[in-house]
């Protein structure tokens, strides 16, 4: 019996040992956490980078501990760190022909810190082209005012330049850019501006490729307003100059315009634009042998020498005969009345003569171009 008991006891122990061995689970090792991955844009060693190209550092599987981008003199470039500390983006345009260097550290999910390093070089231009604009900040203009941008040298890649120029208006206005020559582009609405429109112009031209290795030298902005609606209508056959304010006739002046029988003295038909004003102005025309003839209350309406101004010696002809050398003559008193009401950008619509306003007359002949032809002058049509 004792032997049996001993045998039974040994069997149970073996069973318990086997059961314990069967229920045991193998130990699983945790996956290692990844190291930080650093991505530079542009890549380290990049050359000919456009100064306004996107410049950014991104860290995955980690965060940015510190970061700086410095120019060749050691000055730090302005930038913005994302809220989650996984990216940093340059916040200012860079310079041409400069090497920019990254520095800093990134902390990986593995707890290890890695250096941020690398450099890139911006493009060296074949040349830089500057630009100017005709509208001044805070100024108010008439309803025919075009936006005129003039470049220092001819533009080869007009499409790239045009895409960088934006016009925003406080009310919906249909308008378009048109290249009048290789150095000049204008924006005008399809019809006259609505009175009271606020206009913002942003010409984001710095570092834009102008073609042939030339880049834009500067950005430009302009904020201006359109004032009241005033339209002048002058007819060379009726010898009258009518002023409409808000669609209502407010002045009806007798006038003498250019002698139509002489092609050199015709007052051109077409929509002119008031360009400048002077209380006195000296007129010179060597072809017709007069020099420094001073006239009062001169309002320039084209670059071909056409003005609306006062002229006492032709009062006898005003209202019945055209005797001028292309200008619109009014009596000095009437000229003063008109002068005081005129605004840069006002339209002056002249009809009745044998010659039309055209590109040879210089700025601003924008309204002499039909809308379909204007659209055809866009570089992005």
C-alpha positions as CSV (number, residue, x, y, z in Angstrom):
1,X,0.0,0.0,0.0
2,X,2.8,2.3,0.8
3,X,4.4,1.6,-2.5
4,X,1.2,2.3,-4.4
5,X,0.7,5.5,-2.5
6,X,4.2,6.6,-3.4
7,X,3.6,5.8,-7.1
8,X,0.3,7.8,-7.1
9,X,1.9,10.8,-5.5
10,X,4.7,10.8,-8.1
11,X,2.2,10.7,-11.0
12,X,0.2,13.7,-9.7
13,X,3.4,15.7,-9.4
14,X,4.3,15.0,-13.0
15,X,0.8,16.0,-14.2
16,X,1.0,19.3,-12.4
17,X,4.4,20.0,-13.8
18,X,3.1,19.3,-17.3
19,X,0.1,21.5,-16.9
20,X,2.3,24.4,-15.7
21,X,4.5,24.0,-18.7
22,X,1.6,24.0,-21.2
23,X,0.0,27.3,-19.8
24,X,3.2,29.4,-20.0
25,X,3.3,32.2,-22.7
26,X,6.5,33.3,-24.6
27,X,7.9,36.7,-23.8
28,X,7.3,39.3,-26.7
29,X,9.8,42.0,-27.2
30,X,8.3,45.6,-27.8
31,X,9.1,47.1,-31.3
32,X,11.8,49.8,-31.1
33,X,10.5,53.4,-31.4
34,X,11.6,55.1,-34.7
35,X,14.3,57.7,-35.0
36,X,13.3,61.2,-36.2
37,X,13.2,61.6,-40.0
38,X,14.2,65.1,-41.2
39,X,13.2,66.4,-44.6
40,X,14.5,69.7,-46.0
41,X,12.9,71.6,-48.8
42,X,14.8,72.4,-50.9
43,X,17.1,69.4,-50.4
44,X,20.5,69.9,-48.9
45,X,23.0,71.0,-51.6
46,X,20.3,72.4,-53.9
47,X,21.4,75.2,-56.1
48,X,19.7,77.9,-58.2
49,X,16.8,78.0,-55.8
50,X,14.3,80.8,-56.5
51,X,14.3,83.3,-53.6
52,X,10.5,83.0,-53.2
53,X,10.3,79.2,-53.6
54,X,8.9,77.3,-50.7
55,X,11.5,76.7,-48.0
56,X,10.6,74.3,-45.2
57,X,11.8,71.7,-42.8
58,X,9.6,68.8,-41.7
59,X,10.2,66.2,-39.0
60,X,8.3,62.9,-38.9
61,X,8.5,60.4,-36.0
62,X,9.6,63.2,-33.8
63,X,9.6,67.0,-33.1
64,X,11.8,70.0,-33.7
65,X,13.7,70.9,-30.6
66,X,15.4,73.9,-32.2
67,X,15.9,75.2,-35.7
68,X,17.5,78.2,-37.5
69,X,18.1,79.1,-41.1
70,X,20.9,81.7,-41.5
71,X,22.2,83.8,-44.4
72,X,25.9,84.1,-45.2
73,X,26.4,86.8,-42.5
74,X,24.8,84.7,-39.8
75,X,21.5,86.6,-39.7
76,X,18.5,84.3,-38.9
77,X,15.7,84.1,-41.5
78,X,12.2,84.8,-40.2
79,X,10.1,81.7,-40.0
80,X,7.1,80.0,-38.3
81,X,7.2,76.8,-36.2
82,X,4.0,74.7,-36.4
83,X,1.9,74.2,-33.3
84,X,2.9,70.5,-33.1
85,X,6.6,71.3,-33.6
86,X,6.8,69.1,-36.6
87,X,7.5,71.7,-39.3
88,X,9.1,75.2,-39.7
89,X,8.5,77.4,-42.7
90,X,10.3,80.4,-43.9
91,X,8.3,83.6,-43.6
92,X,10.2,86.1,-45.8
93,X,11.7,86.3,-49.2
94,X,15.3,85.2,-49.5
95,X,18.0,87.1,-51.4
96,X,19.6,86.2,-54.7
97,X,23.1,84.6,-54.9
98,X,23.2,83.6,-51.3
99,X,23.9,80.3,-49.4
100,X,21.5,79.6,-46.6
101,X,22.5,77.1,-43.8
102,X,20.2,75.0,-41.6
103,X,21.0,74.3,-37.9
104,X,19.2,72.8,-34.9
105,X,18.1,69.5,-33.5
106,X,15.1,67.1,-33.8
107,X,14.0,64.7,-31.1
108,X,12.9,61.3,-32.3
109,X,10.2,59.0,-30.9
110,X,13.2,56.9,-29.8
111,X,14.3,59.6,-27.4
112,X,17.4,60.3,-29.4
113,X,18.3,63.8,-30.6
114,X,19.5,64.3,-34.2
115,X,21.2,67.3,-35.7
116,X,19.5,69.4,-38.4
117,X,22.0,70.4,-41.0
118,X,22.4,71.3,-44.6
119,X,22.6,74.2,-47.0
120,X,21.3,75.5,-50.3
121,X,22.1,78.3,-52.6
122,X,19.7,80.7,-54.3
123,X,19.8,81.6,-58.0
124,X,22.1,84.2,-59.5
125,X,20.0,86.3,-61.9
126,X,21.2,87.5,-65.3
127,X,19.5,90.7,-64.4
128,X,16.7,92.3,-62.3
129,X,13.8,94.3,-63.7
130,X,12.0,96.9,-61.6
131,X,8.5,98.1,-62.0
132,X,6.4,101.2,-61.2
133,X,2.7,101.8,-61.0
134,X,0.7,104.9,-61.8
135,X,-1.8,104.8,-58.9
136,X,-0.9,106.2,-55.5
137,X,-1.9,104.9,-52.1
138,X,-4.8,106.7,-50.6
139,X,-5.6,108.6,-53.8
140,X,-9.0,109.0,-55.5
141,X,-9.5,108.7,-59.3
142,X,-12.1,109.1,-61.9
143,X,-14.2,106.3,-63.3
144,X,-12.0,105.7,-66.4
145,X,-8.7,105.4,-64.6
146,X,-6.5,102.5,-65.8
147,X,-3.9,100.8,-63.7
148,X,-0.7,101.1,-65.5
149,X,2.5,99.1,-64.7
150,X,5.7,100.0,-66.4
151,X,8.8,97.8,-66.3
152,X,12.4,99.0,-66.6
153,X,13.2,96.6,-69.5
154,X,11.2,94.4,-71.9
155,X,9.5,91.3,-70.3
156,X,10.1,88.0,-72.1
157,X,7.8,85.8,-69.9
158,X,4.7,87.9,-69.8
159,X,2.5,85.1,-68.6
160,X,4.5,84.5,-65.5
161,X,4.6,88.1,-64.7
162,X,0.8,88.6,-65.3
163,X,0.0,85.7,-63.0
164,X,1.8,87.4,-60.2
165,X,-0.3,90.6,-60.5
166,X,-3.7,90.7,-58.6
167,X,-6.4,93.3,-58.6
168,X,-9.1,93.1,-55.9
169,X,-12.2,95.4,-55.7
170,X,-14.7,96.1,-53.0
171,X,-17.6,95.4,-55.5
172,X,-17.6,93.0,-58.4
173,X,-15.8,94.6,-61.4
174,X,-15.1,92.8,-64.7
175,X,-11.6,93.8,-65.9
176,X,-8.4,92.4,-67.4
177,X,-4.7,93.0,-68.0
178,X,-3.5,93.9,-71.5
179,X,0.1,94.2,-72.7
180,X,0.3,97.5,-74.7
181,X,4.0,96.8,-75.4
182,X,6.9,94.7,-74.0
183,X,7.4,97.0,-71.1
184,X,3.8,98.2,-70.3
185,X,0.8,96.3,-69.0
186,X,-2.5,98.0,-68.1
187,X,-5.6,96.8,-66.2
188,X,-8.9,98.4,-66.8
189,X,-12.5,97.4,-66.2
190,X,-14.8,96.4,-69.2
191,X,-16.9,99.5,-68.6
192,X,-16.2,102.5,-66.3
193,X,-15.5,101.8,-62.7
194,X,-18.6,101.9,-60.4
195,X,-18.4,105.1,-58.3
196,X,-17.0,104.6,-54.8
197,X,-15.1,101.4,-55.6
198,X,-12.1,100.5,-53.4
199,X,-9.2,98.9,-55.3
200,X,-6.3,96.9,-54.0
201,X,-3.4,96.1,-56.4
202,X,-0.8,93.5,-55.4
203,X,2.1,93.1,-57.8
204,X,4.0,90.1,-56.3
205,X,6.9,90.5,-58.7
206,X,10.0,90.0,-56.6
207,X,11.9,86.9,-57.8
208,X,9.3,86.1,-60.4
209,X,11.1,84.8,-63.5
210,X,10.8,87.4,-66.3
211,X,12.4,85.1,-68.8
212,X,16.0,84.8,-70.1
213,X,17.4,84.5,-66.5
214,X,15.9,87.9,-65.5
215,X,13.8,88.2,-62.3
216,X,11.6,90.8,-60.8
217,X,13.4,93.2,-58.5
218,X,10.5,94.4,-56.3
219,X,7.0,93.9,-55.1
220,X,4.5,96.7,-55.4
221,X,1.1,97.4,-53.8
222,X,-1.4,100.2,-54.3
223,X,-4.7,101.0,-52.6
224,X,-6.9,103.6,-54.1
225,X,-10.5,104.7,-54.5
226,X,-12.8,105.6,-57.4
227,X,-14.6,108.8,-56.7
228,X,-17.8,110.3,-58.1
229,X,-18.8,109.5,-61.7
230,X,-18.1,112.5,-63.9
231,X,-18.1,112.1,-67.7
232,X,-17.2,114.9,-70.2
233,X,-18.8,114.7,-73.7
234,X,-17.4,117.1,-76.3
235,X,-18.5,117.3,-79.9
236,X,-16.4,118.9,-82.6
237,X,-19.4,119.5,-84.8
238,X,-21.7,121.1,-82.2
239,X,-18.7,123.0,-80.6
240,X,-20.0,122.1,-77.1
241,X,-18.4,120.6,-74.0
242,X,-20.9,118.9,-71.7
243,X,-20.2,117.8,-68.1
244,X,-22.3,115.0,-66.6
245,X,-22.1,114.2,-62.8
246,X,-23.8,111.0,-61.8
247,X,-25.5,110.9,-65.2
248,X,-27.0,114.4,-64.9
249,X,-25.9,117.3,-67.0
250,X,-24.2,120.0,-64.7
251,X,-22.3,122.1,-67.3
252,X,-22.8,123.0,-71.0
253,X,-19.9,125.1,-72.3
254,X,-19.3,126.6,-75.7
255,X,-15.9,125.3,-77.0
256,X,-13.5,125.6,-79.9
257,X,-11.6,122.5,-80.9
258,X,-9.0,121.5,-83.4
259,X,-9.2,122.7,-87.0
260,X,-10.4,119.6,-88.8
261,X,-9.1,120.7,-92.2
262,X,-5.5,120.3,-90.9
263,X,-4.5,116.7,-89.9
264,X,-1.9,118.1,-87.5
265,X,-4.6,120.2,-85.7
266,X,-7.4,117.7,-85.3
267,X,-8.8,117.0,-81.8
268,X,-9.0,113.2,-81.8
269,X,-12.3,111.5,-81.4
270,X,-12.4,108.7,-78.8
271,X,-12.5,108.4,-75.0
272,X,-9.6,110.3,-73.4
273,X,-8.6,110.2,-69.8
274,X,-7.7,113.2,-67.6
275,X,-4.0,112.8,-66.8
276,X,-3.0,115.9,-64.9
277,X,-3.9,119.5,-64.1
278,X,-2.0,122.8,-63.9
279,X,-3.4,126.2,-63.1
280,X,-1.1,127.6,-65.9
281,X,0.7,125.8,-68.6
282,X,3.1,126.9,-71.4
283,X,2.2,125.5,-74.8
284,X,4.9,124.9,-77.5
285,X,4.6,123.6,-81.0
286,X,7.6,124.2,-83.3
287,X,5.7,122.9,-86.3
288,X,3.2,125.7,-86.0
289,X,5.8,128.2,-84.8
290,X,4.5,129.0,-81.3
291,X,6.5,128.8,-78.2
292,X,5.8,129.1,-74.5
293,X,2.2,130.4,-75.0
294,X,0.9,130.4,-71.4
295,X,-2.7,129.3,-70.9
296,X,-4.8,129.1,-67.8
297,X,-6.6,126.1,-66.2
298,X,-5.0,123.4,-68.3
299,X,-6.3,119.8,-68.0
300,X,-4.2,117.2,-69.9
301,X,-6.3,114.5,-71.6
302,X,-3.6,112.7,-73.7
303,X,0.1,112.6,-74.2
304,X,-0.2,114.0,-77.8
305,X,-0.6,117.6,-76.5
306,X,-4.4,117.6,-76.1
307,X,-5.7,119.7,-73.2
308,X,-8.9,121.3,-72.1
309,X,-7.9,124.8,-71.1
310,X,-8.9,128.4,-71.1
311,X,-8.0,130.7,-74.0
312,X,-9.3,134.2,-74.2
313,X,-8.2,134.9,-77.8
314,X,-10.6,132.2,-79.2
315,X,-13.7,133.2,-77.2
316,X,-15.2,134.6,-80.4
317,X,-15.0,131.1,-82.0
318,X,-16.1,129.1,-79.0
319,X,-19.5,127.6,-79.7
320,X,-19.3,128.0,-83.5
321,X,-15.9,127.4,-85.1
322,X,-12.9,125.1,-84.5
323,X,-9.7,127.1,-84.6
324,X,-7.3,125.4,-82.1
325,X,-4.3,123.3,-82.7
326,X,-5.9,120.2,-81.1
327,X,-6.9,121.4,-77.7
328,X,-10.4,122.1,-76.4
329,X,-10.6,125.9,-75.8
330,X,-13.0,127.3,-73.2
331,X,-13.3,130.8,-71.9
332,X,-11.0,131.4,-68.9
333,X,-14.0,131.5,-66.5
334,X,-15.5,128.3,-67.9
335,X,-12.1,126.6,-67.9
336,X,-11.7,127.5,-64.2
337,X,-15.1,126.0,-63.4
338,X,-14.3,122.8,-65.2
339,X,-10.7,122.7,-63.8
340,X,-12.0,122.8,-60.3
341,X,-14.4,119.8,-60.9
342,X,-12.0,117.7,-62.9
343,X,-10.3,114.6,-61.4
344,X,-7.4,112.5,-62.6
345,X,-9.0,109.5,-64.3
346,X,-12.2,111.2,-65.5
347,X,-13.3,110.2,-69.0
348,X,-13.5,112.8,-71.8
349,X,-15.5,111.4,-74.7
350,X,-14.8,113.4,-77.9
351,X,-16.8,112.8,-81.0
352,X,-17.2,114.3,-84.5
353,X,-13.7,114.7,-85.8
354,X,-12.0,113.0,-88.7
355,X,-9.3,111.2,-86.6
356,X,-9.5,108.6,-83.9
357,X,-7.4,108.4,-80.7
358,X,-4.9,105.5,-81.1
359,X,-1.6,104.1,-79.7
360,X,0.4,106.9,-81.3
361,X,-1.2,109.3,-78.9
362,X,0.4,107.6,-75.9
363,X,-1.2,107.2,-72.5
364,X,-4.0,106.7,-71.9
365,X,-5.6,105.3,-75.1
366,X,-7.0,102.3,-73.2
367,X,-10.6,103.1,-74.0
368,X,-10.0,103.3,-77.7
369,X,-9.4,99.6,-77.7
370,X,-12.6,97.4,-78.0
371,X,-13.1,94.9,-75.2
372,X,-12.5,91.8,-77.4
373,X,-9.2,93.3,-78.6
374,X,-8.3,94.3,-75.1
375,X,-8.7,90.7,-73.9
376,X,-6.6,89.5,-76.8
377,X,-3.7,91.4,-75.4
378,X,-3.6,89.3,-72.2
379,X,-0.7,87.0,-71.9
380,X,-2.8,84.4,-70.1
381,X,-5.8,84.3,-72.4
